[in-house]
Amino acid sequence: MALSNTATPIYYGQFRDAVIRGEIPVCREISMEMNRIDDLIANPGIWYDDEAVNGFIAYCENELTLTDGGDLHLLDSFKLWAEQIFGWYYFVERSVYKPNPDGHGGRYVKKTIKKRLITKQYLIVARGAAKSMYGSCIQNFFLNVDTTTTHQITTAPTMKQAEEVMSPIRTAITRSRGPLFKFLTEGSLQNTTGSKANRVKLASTKKGVENFLTGSLLEIRPMSINKLQGLRCKITTVDEWLSGDLREDVIGAIEQGASKLDDYLIVAISSEGTVRNGSGDTIKMELMDILKGEYVNPHVSIWYYKLDSIDEVNQPEMWPKANPNLGKTVTYETYQQDVERAEKAPAARNDILAKRFGIPMEGYTYYFTYEETIPHRKRDYWQMPCSLGCDLSQGDDFCAFTFMFPLGNERYGIKTRNYISSSTLMKLPAAMRIKYDQFMMEGSLIVLEGTTLDMMEVYEDLDNHINDCGYDVRSLGFDPYNAKEFVERWKSENGPFGIEKVIQGVRTESVPLGELKKLSEERKLLFDEELMMFAMGNCITIEDTNGNRKLLKKRYEQKIDAVAAMMDAYVAYKLNRDAFE
């Protein structure tokens, strides 16, 4: 068939037919990616090349070996994912300098260039799906077949994890199964002065894996921006990018250098993460926007496998939603054992839910699930009545104020305004400073000069903000800690009505926390600021023996003050409902 702008991709077509027949269950995210692929098929400006796809498959199956030396037969999922990378192309016109036949001078001529469509592929799939082997196949192909590739890297949170990509390549070198590998590995690495024919062309060295014939190098790099910035790598695999406690966008750092090259490729593969408010959460939000069609980026391929609901954990027929290679690379028995282990060992439950079933662990360790912390569209609440909650701090925590606007039908608009000192800002590590800069840009975080916050200065700024926004504050809920000076001035200027003290503790917090949780599950807390997303994503709770909950944060830097202030606002609203009628 070769190049066509109307053809249905071979392996995607087989997959789509199986899904339609009900043979393969898929989650919502995979369904949305299928819609995106259908759009590519219908786009006359995008071309499909079956020969490029089958060339990759033939190379892998004829040349490569498993780490145990066995024959490699690509899984259907591997063919599906690789087809996205190797199958799609588009054409652009460029001015190319063409020398004259006599070698003197030349001229620029227009030339049509074929370009690979996909520059980034995100693969989020459960543990045991052999995703590192897939990354190894990609790296191996470009190292030995694509002669334009000079520098490749693989990175992971640990060097041991990164080595999982390198190991199959080193095995293939030692076993030399296929004709290309036999040719590349003939000769001696020590032969540097004799005939080139007797020198080895492909070898594992101290630098990594080197192809001396093409001048290509594949090396391992630590997953750190400092080690990845400035590189111009044509091909990169990023392994377990959701699993490490990363506050830096390493994929973005890699792309900055790679984007200066034609046809660069970044393959980011990972199981679901166990870290909140890191770069992984930010990337997943962007990927979801692409999947939902909120903005178009045809250069990104997204395969996001997960269960749609925690209820499906007890439905084995749904497990392939999280792991398409279930029954091939990992057994159903292994999954069943993990389910039983999760029930008997709570400490292991979160890891199993995330790694085996693709359910963001945070939703079951942290109070609000990942989906509940996704911001809503921007809204204004000019001259609308609201309840104000205060969680005051003069030290390193946020001095937080959250406005809650009753909108009817148990829906509430949420806005927040928080304060820190310039001294606190200066102490932040670089990665966290970037996040704080985002809060400052959206206006939800205000920095005041000094080592500690002056409550009267905070009061003045907040009062001006309320007037500028036209908020009609009808009740005030406050945690009494550090609040005396602020509340006394509020009372003197606004009257004593609607002011409620909200004592912190399991007995007083449990009921309003439970009600706020229910509202968030139903997406009735309409917040639109990154800071509120950050705070909700940091919330964990502890229970007493009676099942009462108290709000906590897991680590010092995981601020929850805006949520505490929201709870205070909610309590004050409930106690003063008549003021809002």
N, C-alpha and C positions, 0 to 999 in steps of 0.2 A: 504493500500500500504506500509506503513512504510518506512524504509530506502531504498533509491535507488540512484544510480549514473547515471541514464539515464532519470529520470522522469522530466517532465516540471512542475514547481510549479503551484499549483491549481489556486491561485488568480492572479499570474502574467500571466498565460496562458489565463485566462478570459479577463484580461486587454489588453494583446497583440492582441487578436482576435478582440476586440472592436476597437482598434486603427487601425488595418488593414482594418476593415469594414468601417472606416471613422466616427464611432459613437463618438469617443473621440479625439479631437484635442490635439496634444502635441507639445511642443516647441523643439528646437534643442537639448537642454541639456537633456531632458527626453528621446529623441530618442537615444542619446549616452549612457545613462544608460541602456536602453533596450538592446543595443548591448552588453554591459558588462554582463548583466544577461544571454543573449543567450550564451555567452562564458562560463559562469559557468555551464550551462546545458550541454554543449558539453565537459566539462572537466571530464574525468573519475575519477579523484582524489578528486572531490568535490561531496558530497552526500546531497540529499534532504530528509527531514523527515517531512512528512505531519502530523504525529501524534503530533509532538512538536508544529506545527503551530496551529492545531485545538485545542490542549490543552490550549494554550493561549487564543484563541477565546472563548472557552467554559467557562473558568474561568471568563473572563471579562463580558460575557453576563449573566452568572448565578449568579455571586456574586456582581457585582458592580452596582451602581445606578448613574444617573445623579445628578447634584447639586440640582435640584428641586425635587428629589426623584423619578423621572420617570425611567422606564426601560431603560437599556443601550443596544442598538443594534449597534455593531461596523459598522462603515462606510466601504464601499469597499476600500477606500483609506487607512484606518487604517490597514485592513487585508493585503493589498499590501505591505505597509511599514513594518509591523510586520513580514510578511513572510520572508523578507530579513534577519531579525535578528534571528528568531527562526527556519527557514527552512534549512539553509545551514550549513553543517558540513564537517570536514575532520579528518583524523586519523593520529596520530603520535605514534611512539614507544618510550617508556621511560623505564629506569631502576628503578624499584620500590623495596624497601626493604620489604621482606616477612618473618615475624617471624616464627620460627619452631613451630610445634603443641604443644610441651612441654613447650613453653615459654622461652626456653633457646637458645639464639643466633638466627640466621636467615641468609638469603642470598638475594642478589639482583637478581631479575628476570626481563626479558623484558615483558612489558605489553603494549598492544595497547590502546591508550587513544582517546576517541571521544571529539573533540573540536569544539565549535561554531566558524564559519568562521568570522562573522562580529564582529568587536570590536568597530567600530565607524560608526554612521549613521548621515549624515547631511541632514536636511530637511529644505529647503528654500521654503516657500509657503506663499501665500497672507494672509492678515489679514481676520479673519472670517472663517478660515478653521478648527477651533477647534483643532489646533495643541497642545495646552497646555493640552487638554483632552487626547490626544494620549500619551503625556509624562507621564501623571498621570497613565494611564493604564499600561505602561511599569514599572514604579516604584512600583505600587501596586502588580503586579505579582511577581516580584523578592522579595519584602518584605515578602510576605506570602506563596509563593510556593517553591521558590528556597532556601532551607535551608542552603546553603553555603554562602549566602549573609549576611554579618554582618553590613556593613556600606554603606549607600547610601546618596547622596546629590543631591539637586536641587538648581540651582543658576540662577540668572537673574540680569539685571542692577539695579532693585529695589526689595525690599522685597515684595512689593505688587504684582509684576509680578511673583515672585517665588511662592507666596502663591496660584496662579492659578493652579499650579500643585498639591499642597497639599490639596486644598479645596475638590475635589471630593473624596479623600481618607477619609477625616474627615467625609464627608457626608455618605459614605458607612459604616463607623464605627457606626454612630448614628442610621442608618436605618437597618443595619444588615439583608439584604435581603436573601442572599444565605446561604446554610448549613455551609460552612467553616467560613463565617463571624459570623454567629450565635454562632458557637462553640468558635471562638476566642474572642468574646466580652461578653460571659457569665461570670458572676462573678463580683467582685468588685475590683476596683483599690486600694481601701483603705485596702483590706484584704491582709495583708502581713505576717500574723502569722498563719492563719488557714490553712485549706486544700487547696492544690494547685488547686484542681478541682474547687474550688469556687473563684479562683483569675482570674481576667481578663487577657487574653493573648495578646490582641492588643488594644492599647489605644493612644489617642492624649495627649501628655505630653508637658511640657515646652521645652524639648529637640527637639521635633518634633513628629513623629509617631513611636512608639516602638512596636515591636513584642517580648514579653517577652519569648515566647515559643522557638523561634529560636535565640534570642539574637540580632535581627536586629534592626537597627536604620535608619530612614530616616529623615534628617534634612535639613533646609534651610541654605545656606551660601551666604554671599555677593559676588558679582562678582568682586573679587579682588585677584590678585596673592598671596598677603600676607595672605589671608584667605583660599587659596586653595592649596598652595604648601605643599608638605609633606604628604598629605592625601593618604591613600590606599583604595580608594572607588571602590568597584566592579561595582556599577551601578551609573551613573551620568546623569542627564538631565541638559542641558544648554539652558535656554530659552532666546529668543531675543538677541542672541549673535551678530547680525548685527545691532541692533538698538541703542545700547549704544555708547557713545563716548569713546571707549576703545582703548587705545594704547598698551595694554598688551594682549598677547596670553594666555587667561585663559584656553582654551581647551588644549593647549600644557602643561600648568602647571598641570592640572588635570591628563593628560595622563602619565606624568613622574612618579607619584605615583601609578596610577592604573595599569600600564604595569608590575608591579612587581607581579601582581596577575594573575591567570589563568582565562580565559573567562571573562575579564572585558568588560564593555560596556559603551560607551559615546554616548548619543543621543543629538545632537545639533540641536535645532529647532528655526526657526526665520522667520520673514518676511524680505523682502529686506531692506537694511540699508540706512541711510541718512548721513553717515560719510565717508569721504575720507581718504585714507592713514593710516587707523587704521589696527589692526590685521585682521579684517574681509576681507579687500581687499586682503591681503596676502593669507589667507586661500582659498578664492574664486579662486585665480590664481592657487593654488595647486590642487583644486578640478577640475578645467577646464583641467589641464594637465592630470589628471587621466581619465577624461571623454573622452578626445581626444586620449587616449592611448599612450601619450608621456612617461609615465611610469606606470607600472602595480602595483596595490595595491588591491588585492581581498578582503582585510579585511575592506574596506570602502564602505559603501552604500551611494549613493548620489541621492537625489530627489530634483531637482532644477527646480521649476515651475516659469515660467515667460512668458510674451508675447515676441514674436520674434522681434517685431517692434512697435514703438509708434503709427504707423498707425492702428494697431489692436485695439487700445483703442475704436475706433468708430465701431468696429465689435463685437457685443455681442456674436456671435457664436464662437469667438476665446477666450473669457474670461476664459473658463475652463482650458486653458493653464496655467493660473496663479493661479487658485483656483479650484482644482478637486472636491471640495465639494460645488461648487456654485449650488444654488437651494435646498440645503439640510441644511447647517449650516448658510448660508447667502443668501438673495434673490437677484435676478436680479434687482429688483426695487432699492435696496440699492446701487448696483453698478451704476445703471443709474443715481441716484441722485448724487453720488460722481463725475461722469463724468461731469454732468451739473455744479456742484459746482466748479470743477477744471477750467472750462471755465470762470466762473464768478468771482472767487476769486483766483487770481494768487498766493497769499500767501499760499493757501492750495494745490496748484497744485502738488508741488514736493512730498509732503507727500502721496498724493493719488496715484500718478504714482508709487511710490516705494511700498507702503503698500498694495494697491489693485491689482496692475498689475505686480509687480515684476520687474519693470523697474528701474535700479539703478538711484536713484534720482540725483546723481552727474552729470549725463549727461545732465541735464536740469537746474540745478543751476550752475554747473561748466561748463567751456567752452568746455573742452574735455570730451567725454563720457568715461566710464570705459573701454569699448572695445578698444578705441583709445589709451589708456595709457598702454596697454599690450606690453612689450618689444618684439622686434624681435630677431632673432638669432644673435649670435656674428659675427662681421665682423671686418676686418682690412682694412685700407686705405693707405697703404704704397706708398709714392711718388705720391699720387693723389692730384689734385688741389682742393682747398677748400676756402670758405669764413669764416672769423672769426668774431664772434660777441662778444662784451664786455659789461658787466653790472657791473660796479665797485663799491665796497663798502669797506670802511676801518673799519666799525663798526661791528654790530651784524649780518647784512645780509651777504649772500654769495657774494664773489667777483667772478663773473661767466664769463666763456669763453666757447662759444659753436662753434664747427666746423661744417660746412655744406658742404657736398661733392656732387656736381651735378653728378648723375649717368645715366642721360638720361631718356626719357619718363616721365619727371616730377617727378622722384624719387630722394630722397636726403638721403645720409648717414649722421647720426648725432652722434657726440661725444661731450662730455662736460667735463670740468675740472674746479673745483670750489675751493675757498680758504676761510678758516676762521681762526681766531686767537685761540690759546690755551686757552685764557681767556674765549672766547665765548663757547668753547667746555665744559669747566668745569662748566658752569652755567646751562647746559642742565638737564632737569629731566631724570630719569633713563630710562623710556620707549622711549623717543626721542633719548637718547644716543645710544640705541641698533640700531636704524635705521641709525644714523650717522656712527656707526661702520661698517655697511654694505657698506655705500658709500665709506668709507676709504679703505675697503678691496678690492673693485673693482677698486680703483684708480681714481674715479671721484671727490673725496673730499680730499684736502690736508690741513693739519693743520700746521700753522706756529707759532712759539713761539712769545709771547707778548700779550699785551692788544689790540692793533690795528694792522692792516696789514701794512707792509712796501711795498709800491707799487713797489719799485725797486727790492725787494726780490721776490715779485710775478712775476715781469717781467722776472727775471733770471730763475726761476723755469719753467715758461711757455715756455720760449725760448728753454730751454734744452729739455722739453717735445716735442715740435714741431720737434726739430732735431732728437730726439730718435725715434719718430714715422714716420719720413720722410714726414711730411705734407708739401704740397706746397701751402702756403697761398697767395692768389692773390688779396684778398680784405679784408678790415677791416671796420666793422660797430660798432659805439660806441655811447652810451649815454654820453653826455658831463659831467654829474655830476661825480666829482672826477676823471675825465679821463685825465686832462691836462698833468700831468707829464708822465703818461704811453704813451699817444699818441705821445708826443714830442720825446720820446726816440725811439718809433717804427718808426717814420718818419725819424729820423736821421740814423737809422741802416738799414731800409728797403726801404727808398725812399718815396716820397709823393703820389705815385700813388695808386688808389683804396681805399683811406681812406675816409669814409663817416660819417658825423655826423647825428645821428638819434635822432631827438627831440621827447621826450615822450609827449603824449597827444592824445585825441580822434581823432583829425583831421589827424594826422600822423600815428597813430597806426591802425586805422580801416581797411584800405585796406590790408596791409600785414597780419594782424591777420585773416581776412576773408579768404585769400588765404592759409595760413597755416592750418586753420581749414578744408578747403576742402581737402588739401593734407592728413591730419590726418584721415579724414573720409574714404579716399580711401586707407589708410594704406601705404602711400608713403613717410612718414617720418620714416626712418629706424633706430631708436634708439635702443640700446641694453643695456642700463645702468639703474640701479634702481633709480639713482638720477634724471634722466630725467623723468622717470615714476612718481616719487614723485612730481616733479615740475609741470608737465602737469596736474596731478591730483589735484593740489592746485589752478589752475587758474580759476578765475571768471572774468567777465567783467561787465562794466556799459555802458549804452547807453545814449547819449544826445538826444535832441528833434529831431535831424535829422537822428537818427539811427546809428550814429558813435559809435564805441566801444573803450574802453580803458581797458587795462589789469590791474587786481587787485588781491590781495589775501584776503581771508576772515578773517584770523587770523594771528597774528604776526609770529607764528612758522611755518606757511604754506608757505614755501619759493617758489618763482616762478622765481628767478633770472636767472636760466638756460634757461627758456623759453623766457624771455626778451632778453637774449643774442642771442638766436636762431632767434628771430625776427630781431635784429640788423644785424646779419649775412645774413639773407634773403634779407633785404633791400639793403645791400652793394652788394650782388651778382647781384640783378636785375639791379643796376646802373652800373655794370661793367661786363656785360655778354660777351662783346667782349674779355675780358681778359681770358675767359674760352674756347674760340673757337680754 
